[in-house]
Amino acid sequence: MRKLPRGIIISCQLEPGDPVQDVSFIVNMARSADYAGAVAVRTNNADHVRAVKDSVSIPVIGLVKDRNYQAFITPTFEHARDVIKAGADFVAIDCTRSERPVQLKTLFEEIRSSFPDVGIIADIADEADAELVSALRPDFIATTLCGYTPYTLGCSLPNIELVRGLSRKMSIPIIAEGGYTTLEEVQNAFQNGAYAVVIGTAITRPWITIKKFVDLFYKKFN
Ligand SMILES: CC(=O)N[C@H](C=O)[C@@H](O)[C@H](O)[C@H](O)COP(=O)(O)O
């Protein structure tokens, strides 16, 4: 298995439409993750991967989101190559049953033959996705896309049942990802077999956290 210790992974990504849009935010979040003892940082686009890689000592998981495709996380070899050349130690790939431009088998083979030292994280949405991709032996399977495919839309997050089912069935380590916001949920994921847990929005999109407090005020005291 490519090196990724057990623990907490922080996803630091800028989302279109968010009030924060500068790379220094991503870098400072990644530094904070490293300082606090997180085991890896997950970030998108080559320029952010490069900036984060230059600033932290922990592994970087790179991806590219391309909404031209239904399978939108690192859908082609070119996307993967860009983040790997920028310094990604792992690349996250959309391994759902959504429509894709290149067959998964081909994509895995291309990445493995060009970059044998780079780990592959299979982002899946349900157990059927995980079973299908397990034949390609990804280094990790992450529950990232549960709730984001037509066949998992509306599924409540975090999906700890999915983590539990996968951890029992699969010999590949499972990364719990998607919708983790409380210590209790993270603890629950580890207790149910997660190898690592990714936390993004709850930490790295502060306007969403702030809005919860603001909404409470307007709802109850105004
Ligand atoms: C679905 C999708 O595009 N997920 C992305 C994957 O890289 C990120 O936007 C998420 O922030 C990440 O998965 C962590 O999840 P959460 O932000 O819920 O803690």
The ligand as a Gaussian input file, in Angstrom:
#p B3LYP/6-31G(d) Opt

LIG

0 1
 C      -18.680000      15.727000      -3.943000
 C      -17.393000      16.467000      -4.086000
 O      -17.194000      17.163000      -5.055000
 N      -16.515000      16.311000      -3.069000
 C      -15.251000      16.988000      -3.113000
 C      -14.173000      16.056000      -3.317000
 O      -13.025000      16.298000      -3.435000
 C      -15.051000      18.053000      -2.064000
 O      -15.770000      19.165000      -2.525000
 C      -15.500000      17.764000      -0.621000
 O      -15.281000      18.929000       0.114000
 C      -14.760000      16.621000       0.038000
 O      -15.168000      15.425000      -0.541000
 C      -14.985000      16.518000       1.566000
 O      -16.338000      16.392000       1.848000
 P      -17.083000      17.418000       2.837000
 O      -16.822000      18.804000       2.280000
 O      -18.528000      17.044000       2.791000
 O      -16.471000      17.259000       4.198000

